[in-house]
């Protein structure tokens, strides 16, 4: 998946989004359950991996707040710090993207209401999507970490295209880790990545439009 979300033609973007959505659906129907069982049977049976990953703290909100605050501070001081394009654009994007992406994932999760992978492994009867159920154990889809991370990586790739391969590799690494720890099904991760790309596109377009309107005044 291309985290930058840069289309080569006017139709390439929607086609890629559709293909990504179909891939997510494919995973939901055929790949999620076998892969989650494989992770449990091959990584969790020895116990070491399970103990290491069971108590990892969820610091996503703290990271979002700190990243956004630092980015806003840097952007406000950009003239003194000589933050020009593309660095200035990246700083502005990362001031907006983390909180917007976090809000989007917070709204999306209860809509789908998918049971968390680790809860499902303990109670298989809960598998599936429990639409519009605001339950703490139904917050798996999409992966919020991937929404926020991929949105920021897409901004880096947009401003520094030469870093696109590194951004892609890092996103794949984190997504793989979320699956390998049974924190998420594969489709949760892919849907989060897709949503992150769409959030970055939308925020970038809005900021460009806002900048253009301000320049005409």
C-alpha positions as protocol buffer text, in pm:
chain_id: "A"
residue {
  index: 1
  type: UNK
  ca { x: 0 y: 0 z: 0 }
}
residue {
  index: 2
  type: UNK
  ca { x: 126 y: 346 z: -92 }
}
residue {
  index: 3
  type: UNK
  ca { x: 109 y: 557 z: 225 }
}
residue {
  index: 4
  type: UNK
  ca { x: 150 y: 883 z: 34 }
}
residue {
  index: 5
  type: UNK
  ca { x: -174 y: 831 z: -152 }
}
residue {
  index: 6
  type: UNK
  ca { x: -35 y: 1010 z: -458 }
}
residue {
  index: 7
  type: UNK
  ca { x: -236 y: 927 z: -768 }
}
residue {
  index: 8
  type: UNK
  ca { x: -76 y: 907 z: -1111 }
}
residue {
  index: 9
  type: UNK
  ca { x: -398 y: 1006 z: -1283 }
}
residue {
  index: 10
  type: UNK
  ca { x: -738 y: 1143 z: -1195 }
}
residue {
  index: 11
  type: UNK
  ca { x: -885 y: 792 z: -1176 }
}
residue {
  index: 12
  type: UNK
  ca { x: -595 y: 616 z: -1005 }
}
residue {
  index: 13
  type: UNK
  ca { x: -689 y: 737 z: -657 }
}
residue {
  index: 14
  type: UNK
  ca { x: -1048 y: 601 z: -648 }
}
residue {
  index: 15
  type: UNK
  ca { x: -935 y: 275 z: -811 }
}
residue {
  index: 16
  type: UNK
  ca { x: -669 y: 223 z: -545 }
}
residue {
  index: 17
  type: UNK
  ca { x: -915 y: 299 z: -268 }
}
residue {
  index: 18
  type: UNK
  ca { x: -1161 y: 47 z: -414 }
}
residue {
  index: 19
  type: UNK
  ca { x: -892 y: -220 z: -446 }
}
residue {
  index: 20
  type: UNK
  ca { x: -779 y: -158 z: -90 }
}
residue {
  index: 21
  type: UNK
  ca { x: -1138 y: -183 z: 34 }
}
residue {
  index: 22
  type: UNK
  ca { x: -1180 y: -513 z: -152 }
}
residue {
  index: 23
  type: UNK
  ca { x: -860 y: -641 z: 8 }
}
residue {
  index: 24
  type: UNK
  ca { x: -998 y: -552 z: 351 }
}
residue {
  index: 25
  type: UNK
  ca { x: -1319 y: -740 z: 271 }
}
residue {
  index: 26
  type: UNK
  ca { x: -1117 y: -1040 z: 151 }
}
residue {
  index: 27
  type: UNK
  ca { x: -930 y: -1047 z: 480 }
}
residue {
  index: 28
  type: UNK
  ca { x: -1252 y: -1021 z: 682 }
}
residue {
  index: 29
  type: UNK
  ca { x: -1407 y: -1314 z: 497 }
}
residue {
  index: 30
  type: UNK
  ca { x: -1114 y: -1553 z: 461 }
}
residue {
  index: 31
  type: UNK
  ca { x: -784 y: -1449 z: 619 }
}
residue {
  index: 32
  type: UNK
  ca { x: -844 y: -1286 z: 957 }
}
residue {
  index: 33
  type: UNK
  ca { x: -947 y: -1591 z: 1157 }
}
residue {
  index: 34
  type: UNK
  ca { x: -684 y: -1838 z: 1027 }
}
residue {
  index: 35
  type: UNK
  ca { x: -408 y: -1581 z: 1073 }
}
residue {
  index: 36
  type: UNK
  ca { x: -518 y: -1495 z: 1428 }
}
residue {
  index: 37
  type: UNK
  ca { x: -526 y: -1864 z: 1517 }
}
residue {
  index: 38
  type: UNK
  ca { x: -179 y: -1911 z: 1366 }
}
residue {
  index: 39
  type: UNK
  ca { x: -39 y: -1624 z: 1573 }
}
residue {
  index: 40
  type: UNK
  ca { x: -195 y: -1769 z: 1886 }
}
residue {
  index: 41
  type: UNK
  ca { x: -72 y: -2124 z: 1822 }
}
residue {
  index: 42
  type: UNK
  ca { x: 280 y: -2041 z: 1703 }
}
residue {
  index: 43
  type: UNK
  ca { x: 370 y: -1726 z: 1896 }
}
residue {
  index: 44
  type: UNK
  ca { x: 166 y: -1752 z: 2213 }
}
residue {
  index: 45
  type: UNK
  ca { x: 205 y: -2119 z: 2300 }
}
residue {
  index: 46
  type: UNK
  ca { x: 563 y: -2078 z: 2430 }
}
residue {
  index: 47
  type: UNK
  ca { x: 439 y: -1798 z: 2656 }
}
residue {
  index: 48
  type: UNK
  ca { x: 732 y: -1558 z: 2627 }
}
residue {
  index: 49
  type: UNK
  ca { x: 582 y: -1351 z: 2346 }
}
residue {
  index: 50
  type: UNK
  ca { x: 247 y: -1343 z: 2522 }
}
residue {
  index: 51
  type: UNK
  ca { x: 395 y: -1223 z: 2849 }
}
residue {
  index: 52
  type: UNK
  ca { x: 604 y: -960 z: 2671 }
}
residue {
  index: 53
  type: UNK
  ca { x: 311 y: -812 z: 2478 }
}
residue {
  index: 54
  type: UNK
  ca { x: 27 y: -852 z: 2727 }
}
residue {
  index: 55
  type: UNK
  ca { x: 112 y: -546 z: 2935 }
}
residue {
  index: 56
  type: UNK
  ca { x: 214 y: -299 z: 2665 }
}
residue {
  index: 57
  type: UNK
  ca { x: 60 y: 41 z: 2751 }
}
residue {
  index: 58
  type: UNK
  ca { x: -162 y: 218 z: 2500 }
}
residue {
  index: 59
  type: UNK
  ca { x: -1 y: 561 z: 2469 }
}
residue {
  index: 60
  type: UNK
  ca { x: -168 y: 665 z: 2143 }
}
residue {
  index: 61
  type: UNK
  ca { x: -358 y: 960 z: 2289 }
}
residue {
  index: 62
  type: UNK
  ca { x: -48 y: 1090 z: 2467 }
}
residue {
  index: 63
  type: UNK
  ca { x: 156 y: 1061 z: 2148 }
}
residue {
  index: 64
  type: UNK
  ca { x: -114 y: 1248 z: 1954 }
}
residue {
  index: 65
  type: UNK
  ca { x: -123 y: 1533 z: 2206 }
}
residue {
  index: 66
  type: UNK
  ca { x: 256 y: 1570 z: 2227 }
}
residue {
  index: 67
  type: UNK
  ca { x: 309 y: 1546 z: 1850 }
}
residue {
  index: 68
  type: UNK
  ca { x: 39 y: 1800 z: 1772 }
}
residue {
  index: 69
  type: UNK
  ca { x: 157 y: 2041 z: 2042 }
}
residue {
  index: 70
  type: UNK
  ca { x: 521 y: 2028 z: 1931 }
}
residue {
  index: 71
  type: UNK
  ca { x: 421 y: 2069 z: 1566 }
}
residue {
  index: 72
  type: UNK
  ca { x: 205 y: 2372 z: 1644 }
}
residue {
  index: 73
  type: UNK
  ca { x: 487 y: 2528 z: 1844 }
}
residue {
  index: 74
  type: UNK
  ca { x: 734 y: 2472 z: 1561 }
}
residue {
  index: 75
  type: UNK
  ca { x: 492 y: 2610 z: 1305 }
}
residue {
  index: 76
  type: UNK
  ca { x: 426 y: 2924 z: 1510 }
}
residue {
  index: 77
  type: UNK
  ca { x: 802 y: 2975 z: 1535 }
}
residue {
  index: 78
  type: UNK
  ca { x: 872 y: 2879 z: 1174 }
}
residue {
  index: 79
  type: UNK
  ca { x: 1011 y: 3219 z: 1076 }
}
residue {
  index: 80
  type: UNK
  ca { x: 1264 y: 3216 z: 1359 }
}
residue {
  index: 81
  type: UNK
  ca { x: 1347 y: 2852 z: 1292 }
}
residue {
  index: 82
  type: UNK
  ca { x: 1348 y: 2906 z: 913 }
}
residue {
  index: 83
  type: UNK
  ca { x: 1105 y: 2625 z: 849 }
}
residue {
  index: 84
  type: UNK
  ca { x: 1043 y: 2660 z: 479 }
}
residue {
  index: 85
  type: UNK
  ca { x: 879 y: 2427 z: 231 }
}
residue {
  index: 86
  type: UNK
  ca { x: 855 y: 2134 z: 242 }
}
residue {
  index: 87
  type: UNK
  ca { x: 946 y: 2121 z: 610 }
}
residue {
  index: 88
  type: UNK
  ca { x: 701 y: 2395 z: 703 }
}
residue {
  index: 89
  type: UNK
  ca { x: 423 y: 2215 z: 517 }
}
residue {
  index: 90
  type: UNK
  ca { x: 506 y: 1889 z: 696 }
}
residue {
  index: 91
  type: UNK
  ca { x: 505 y: 2060 z: 1036 }
}
residue {
  index: 92
  type: UNK
  ca { x: 165 y: 2215 z: 964 }
}
residue {
  index: 93
  type: UNK
  ca { x: 25 y: 1882 z: 845 }
}
residue {
  index: 94
  type: UNK
  ca { x: 147 y: 1704 z: 1156 }
}
residue {
  index: 95
  type: UNK
  ca { x: -8 y: 1972 z: 1373 }
}
residue {
  index: 96
  type: UNK
  ca { x: -350 y: 1883 z: 1230 }
}
residue {
  index: 97
  type: UNK
  ca { x: -324 y: 1519 z: 1129 }
}
residue {
  index: 98
  type: UNK
  ca { x: -278 y: 1338 z: 1463 }
}
residue {
  index: 99
  type: UNK
  ca { x: -584 y: 1489 z: 1637 }
}
residue {
  index: 100
  type: UNK
  ca { x: -801 y: 1464 z: 1325 }
}
residue {
  index: 101
  type: UNK
  ca { x: -697 y: 1103 z: 1266 }
}
residue {
  index: 102
  type: UNK
  ca { x: -756 y: 1020 z: 1631 }
}
residue {
  index: 103
  type: UNK
  ca { x: -1104 y: 1172 z: 1616 }
}
residue {
  index: 104
  type: UNK
  ca { x: -1186 y: 981 z: 1298 }
}
residue {
  index: 105
  type: UNK
  ca { x: -1081 y: 648 z: 1446 }
}
residue {
  index: 106
  type: UNK
  ca { x: -1273 y: 723 z: 1767 }
}
residue {
  index: 107
  type: UNK
  ca { x: -1589 y: 781 z: 1562 }
}
residue {
  index: 108
  type: UNK
  ca { x: -1534 y: 484 z: 1330 }
}
residue {
  index: 109
  type: UNK
  ca { x: -1473 y: 214 z: 1592 }
}
residue {
  index: 110
  type: UNK
  ca { x: -1820 y: 213 z: 1754 }
}
residue {
  index: 111
  type: UNK
  ca { x: -1983 y: 226 z: 1411 }
}
residue {
  index: 112
  type: UNK
  ca { x: -1829 y: -108 z: 1312 }
}
residue {
  index: 113
  type: UNK
  ca { x: -1820 y: -248 z: 1665 }
}
residue {
  index: 114
  type: UNK
  ca { x: -1584 y: -530 z: 1583 }
}
residue {
  index: 115
  type: UNK
  ca { x: -1477 y: -742 z: 1876 }
}
residue {
  index: 116
  type: UNK
  ca { x: -1112 y: -708 z: 1975 }
}
residue {
  index: 117
  type: UNK
  ca { x: -895 y: -998 z: 1863 }
}
residue {
  index: 118
  type: UNK
  ca { x: -778 y: -1099 z: 2211 }
}
residue {
  index: 119
  type: UNK
  ca { x: -1133 y: -1089 z: 2346 }
}
residue {
  index: 120
  type: UNK
  ca { x: -1251 y: -1308 z: 2058 }
}
residue {
  index: 121
  type: UNK
  ca { x: -974 y: -1563 z: 2120 }
}
residue {
  index: 122
  type: UNK
  ca { x: -1108 y: -1604 z: 2473 }
}
residue {
  index: 123
  type: UNK
  ca { x: -1475 y: -1593 z: 2369 }
}
residue {
  index: 124
  type: UNK
  ca { x: -1506 y: -1716 z: 2005 }
}
residue {
  index: 125
  type: UNK
  ca { x: -1882 y: -1668 z: 2010 }
}
residue {
  index: 126
  type: UNK
  ca { x: -1836 y: -1291 z: 2006 }
}
residue {
  index: 127
  type: UNK
  ca { x: -1670 y: -1287 z: 1663 }
}
residue {
  index: 128
  type: UNK
  ca { x: -1801 y: -1036 z: 1414 }
}
residue {
  index: 129
  type: UNK
  ca { x: -1918 y: -679 z: 1379 }
}
residue {
  index: 130
  type: UNK
  ca { x: -2158 y: -549 z: 1642 }
}
residue {
  index: 131
  type: UNK
  ca { x: -2274 y: -235 z: 1467 }
}
residue {
  index: 132
  type: UNK
  ca { x: -2312 y: 82 z: 1672 }
}
residue {
  index: 133
  type: UNK
  ca { x: -2238 y: -93 z: 2000 }
}
residue {
  index: 134
  type: UNK
  ca { x: -2035 y: 131 z: 2229 }
}
residue {
  index: 135
  type: UNK
  ca { x: -1861 y: -151 z: 2412 }
}
residue {
  index: 136
  type: UNK
  ca { x: -1496 y: -142 z: 2521 }
}
residue {
  index: 137
  type: UNK
  ca { x: -1440 y: -495 z: 2387 }
}
residue {
  index: 138
  type: UNK
  ca { x: -1573 y: -399 z: 2042 }
}
residue {
  index: 139
  type: UNK
  ca { x: -1312 y: -143 z: 1941 }
}
residue {
  index: 140
  type: UNK
  ca { x: -1101 y: -344 z: 1699 }
}
residue {
  index: 141
  type: UNK
  ca { x: -1194 y: -209 z: 1355 }
}
residue {
  index: 142
  type: UNK
  ca { x: -1020 y: -10 z: 1221 }
}
residue {
  index: 143
  type: UNK
  ca { x: -685 y: -5 z: 1400 }
}
residue {
  index: 144
  type: UNK
  ca { x: -652 y: 340 z: 1556 }
}
residue {
  index: 145
  type: UNK
  ca { x: -276 y: 312 z: 1573 }
}
residue {
  index: 146
  type: UNK
  ca { x: -261 y: 256 z: 1198 }
}
residue {
  index: 147
  type: UNK
  ca { x: -499 y: 543 z: 1123 }
}
residue {
  index: 148
  type: UNK
  ca { x: -284 y: 791 z: 1313 }
}
residue {
  index: 149
  type: UNK
  ca { x: 52 y: 646 z: 1208 }
}
residue {
  index: 150
  type: UNK
  ca { x: -23 y: 610 z: 838 }
}
residue {
  index: 151
  type: UNK
  ca { x: -173 y: 960 z: 821 }
}
residue {
  index: 152
  type: UNK
  ca { x: 154 y: 1101 z: 953 }
}
residue {
  index: 153
  type: UNK
  ca { x: 367 y: 875 z: 732 }
}
residue {
  index: 154
  type: UNK
  ca { x: 163 y: 979 z: 429 }
}
residue {
  index: 155
  type: UNK
  ca { x: 236 y: 1343 z: 513 }
}
residue {
  index: 156
  type: UNK
  ca { x: 608 y: 1268 z: 529 }
}
residue {
  index: 157
  type: UNK
  ca { x: 590 y: 1088 z: 195 }
}
residue {
  index: 158
  type: UNK
  ca { x: 394 y: 1374 z: 40 }
}
residue {
  index: 159
  type: UNK
  ca { x: 647 y: 1637 z: 149 }
}
residue {
  index: 160
  type: UNK
  ca { x: 955 y: 1421 z: 94 }
}
residue {
  index: 161
  type: UNK
  ca { x: 877 y: 1174 z: -188 }
}
residue {
  index: 162
  type: UNK
  ca { x: 1221 y: 1014 z: -167 }
}
residue {
  index: 163
  type: UNK
  ca { x: 1128 y: 889 z: 181 }
}
residue {
  index: 164
  type: UNK
  ca { x: 819 y: 706 z: 53 }
}
residue {
  index: 165
  type: UNK
  ca { x: 984 y: 360 z: 56 }
}
residue {
  index: 166
  type: UNK
  ca { x: 1103 y: 411 z: 414 }
}
residue {
  index: 167
  type: UNK
  ca { x: 756 y: 528 z: 520 }
}
residue {
  index: 168
  type: UNK
  ca { x: 599 y: 225 z: 355 }
}
residue {
  index: 169
  type: UNK
  ca { x: 845 y: -12 z: 522 }
}
residue {
  index: 170
  type: UNK
  ca { x: 787 y: 142 z: 864 }
}
residue {
  index: 171
  type: UNK
  ca { x: 409 y: 126 z: 823 }
}
residue {
  index: 172
  type: UNK
  ca { x: 428 y: -240 z: 721 }
}
residue {
  index: 173
  type: UNK
  ca { x: 653 y: -313 z: 1019 }
}
residue {
  index: 174
  type: UNK
  ca { x: 415 y: -157 z: 1271 }
}
residue {
  index: 175
  type: UNK
  ca { x: 112 y: -315 z: 1107 }
}
residue {
  index: 176
  type: UNK
  ca { x: 281 y: -654 z: 1115 }
}
residue {
  index: 177
  type: UNK
  ca { x: 361 y: -607 z: 1482 }
}
residue {
  index: 178
  type: UNK
  ca { x: -5 y: -533 z: 1561 }
}
residue {
  index: 179
  type: UNK
  ca { x: -108 y: -855 z: 1389 }
}
residue {
  index: 180
  type: UNK
  ca { x: 178 y: -1059 z: 1538 }
}
residue {
  index: 181
  type: UNK
  ca { x: 73 y: -957 z: 1889 }
}
residue {
  index: 182
  type: UNK
  ca { x: -293 y: -1043 z: 1822 }
}
residue {
  index: 183
  type: UNK
  ca { x: -392 y: -688 z: 1905 }
}
residue {
  index: 184
  type: UNK
  ca { x: -569 y: -670 z: 1570 }
}
residue {
  index: 185
  type: UNK
  ca { x: -695 y: -880 z: 1284 }
}
residue {
  index: 186
  type: UNK
  ca { x: -521 y: -822 z: 953 }
}
residue {
  index: 187
  type: UNK
  ca { x: -824 y: -641 z: 811 }
}
residue {
  index: 188
  type: UNK
  ca { x: -824 y: -403 z: 1110 }
}
residue {
  index: 189
  type: UNK
  ca { x: -470 y: -300 z: 1022 }
}
residue {
  index: 190
  type: UNK
  ca { x: -537 y: -264 z: 649 }
}
residue {
  index: 191
  type: UNK
  ca { x: -855 y: -65 z: 709 }
}
residue {
  index: 192
  type: UNK
  ca { x: -668 y: 162 z: 949 }
}
residue {
  index: 193
  type: UNK
  ca { x: -396 y: 220 z: 692 }
}
residue {
  index: 194
  type: UNK
  ca { x: -652 y: 299 z: 422 }
}
residue {
  index: 195
  type: UNK
  ca { x: -839 y: 537 z: 650 }
}
residue {
  index: 196
  type: UNK
  ca { x: -511 y: 705 z: 745 }
}
residue {
  index: 197
  type: UNK
  ca { x: -432 y: 770 z: 380 }
}
residue {
  index: 198
  type: UNK
  ca { x: -778 y: 917 z: 322 }
}
residue {
  index: 199
  type: UNK
  ca { x: -748 y: 1139 z: 630 }
}
residue {
  index: 200
  type: UNK
  ca { x: -413 y: 1270 z: 510 }
}
residue {
  index: 201
  type: UNK
  ca { x: -552 y: 1344 z: 165 }
}
residue {
  index: 202
  type: UNK
  ca { x: -850 y: 1529 z: 306 }
}
residue {
  index: 203
  type: UNK
  ca { x: -651 y: 1736 z: 556 }
}
residue {
  index: 204
  type: UNK
  ca { x: -385 y: 1818 z: 298 }
}
residue {
  index: 205
  type: UNK
  ca { x: -648 y: 1931 z: 47 }
}
residue {
  index: 206
  type: UNK
  ca { x: -826 y: 2146 z: 306 }
}
residue {
  index: 207
  type: UNK
  ca { x: -502 y: 2311 z: 417 }
}
residue {
  index: 208
  type: UNK
  ca { x: -400 y: 2382 z: 57 }
}
residue {
  index: 209
  type: UNK
  ca { x: -741 y: 2535 z: -13 }
}
residue {
  index: 210
  type: UNK
  ca { x: -723 y: 2741 z: 306 }
}
residue {
  index: 211
  type: UNK
  ca { x: -375 y: 2864 z: 216 }
}
residue {
  index: 212
  type: UNK
  ca { x: -485 y: 2953 z: -136 }
}
residue {
  index: 213
  type: UNK
  ca { x: -786 y: 3147 z: -7 }
}
residue {
  index: 214
  type: UNK
  ca { x: -571 y: 3333 z: 245 }
}
residue {
  index: 215
  type: UNK
  ca { x: -326 y: 3425 z: -30 }
}
residue {
  index: 216
  type: UNK
  ca { x: -600 y: 3590 z: -234 }
}
residue {
  index: 217
  type: UNK
  ca { x: -701 y: 3825 z: 47 }
}
